[in-house]
Amino acid sequence: MKTMRIWFGCVAGLAVTLLFGWSYGLFAALLPLFVLTQIDQWNSGILIQLVLGIVWVSIQVTFIVGFFQPYPVLMTLAVGILLMAKCIAMTHKSSYLFGYTGLLIGSILLNFGSFNSFDIEEFVMGLWASALVTAPIVAMALYLFPEKSPSPLVGISSSDATELQKANTSKQEASTSTSTSTANERSIHIRNQRKDEIGRVRQAALGWIVAMAAFILFQVADLSDSLSAQASIFIVLTPMTLIGSLGAAKIRIIGTFLGCLAGMMVQLSLYTLSNNGVLFLMAYAIAAGIFCKWLASGTIKASIGFSAMSALTVPLTTSFVPEQQDAFFSICYRFSSIFVAVIGTSLAIWIGHHLLVRLIQFKEPQCN
């Protein structure tokens, strides 16, 4: 059922964008998809964090761009404070989504809002509309495809259930013994990837360094047509650790390649019929089906599926204009720019991680 909920959410979001003709309707397809991968039952907390995070950071960026854009030094300081606040929020589980939403959307708005050709008001209005429409789409998906939770011991006799419980206990004991015996081998990993106060400080500092480096790079290099590359930087940064970010980089590249390939197949399959909104929506729904199944698996395939869905959705909703402009070159540019951005971000995270490990030290616990 989770596959059906995710599939329904992204297809319904795209249908809303086609119906109302939103310029930045990609968020209406991706935001329900993101929420539905996180929940199996209605959770107002996630939706409130998502909407408030988007609305609040939009107001903040609009204020910063409007007042400080003529003063580069003051704007850089204001951006640094904003990004630091978002990175600190990401180090706490209760406010992680609020911080991550603000970091991702805020960085995109800060970059594109500094260009005169970019209509920040139109972008913000489309973003707010997509965020507000996410809640009803999620509610409808949960209502139409409710989660069934059968008992794991249904159909098992009491004696079999007892044996199963004993087997699970034995496995847990064996796992505990194995983890204890390999503790010394993982001491360096634990030291570098701590989850205590020192670890949170390192994570916030690492996120802030990479986010500021990306902001300065996109401003100096005048990269006004690299939305996907900029988003990829913060998707790779999401784990806030070196090992997690390197894994996310590999997943991002694989998922982007598969999504771009699916987007090309959608365009080639429609060909001259691409101006038909119903056929376009049906082709998108078919292509999204496989990736939505991966998203529901909850494994590495889920992360690949999310990257693939974004790579499939963004070019078809921003660059593809039936009978006027195809998305072939946009898809090729998207993959190449994401590949370069992911490699560069991974290198920056590696350098920043090792630098912070040496600068931010802690005392090893004394063993009696």
C-alpha angles and dihedrals in degrees: 000000000000090000090054092048093052092044092049092048097054095040092047090049092052090047090055091052092050091047095051097030097234114185094215099033094139089093091058088061099040101042096060088045091053094048095045092053089058101048140043095186135034110292115178092182094068093046093048091050091048096049095041091046092053096043095044097048091046090056092046094050093045089053094047095047093044097050107026106033093097089053110059096186095050091044091052090051092048091048090049092054091046095050093044091055090051092048092051090051089053092059091066120070095217093056101029096108092046091052096043093049090050093047095049099040093036093054092049092049093046092052100044095034090065092065118086093218092059117091101214093180093057091047093049093047091050090047093050092048091051091049093049094048091051094077097057091044091051092046092050092048092051091047096048095042108030120188117255116209110188118186112263090226097052110134094014120117121236093253091049090048090053092050090048091052091049091050092051090049091051091050091050091050091048090048091051091050092049093048091050093051092052097045093106092052091055097044093104092050091050091048092052098040102041121164098202127091092291090050092051091050090052092047093050091047093048092049092047094049094050093043093051092045089053092048093050092045094052091047097047096041093046093229100174097155103050106092093139093049092050093048090050091057091061094040089057089045092053098098089053090214134092098240094043093048094050089052091048090051092058092046092048093054094047094045093046092052092051093045093048090049090051091049091054091049091052092052094045093046093052096039106152092005094062092105089067105097095202094051091045091053092047092050090049091048092052093048092046093051096079094046092047089055089054090048091056093052094076093215133099086294088067092060091046089049093053092051090046092050093051090047089050097045105042100058093042092052100039111027104025113089112170114241090359111057132006126211099229098103091037090055092049091048091047093055095045094047092047091049092053092043093050093049092047092047093049090052092048092049091049092051093043093048095053091044093052093046088060096042099043107051132171136195119263113238113259115240116217 
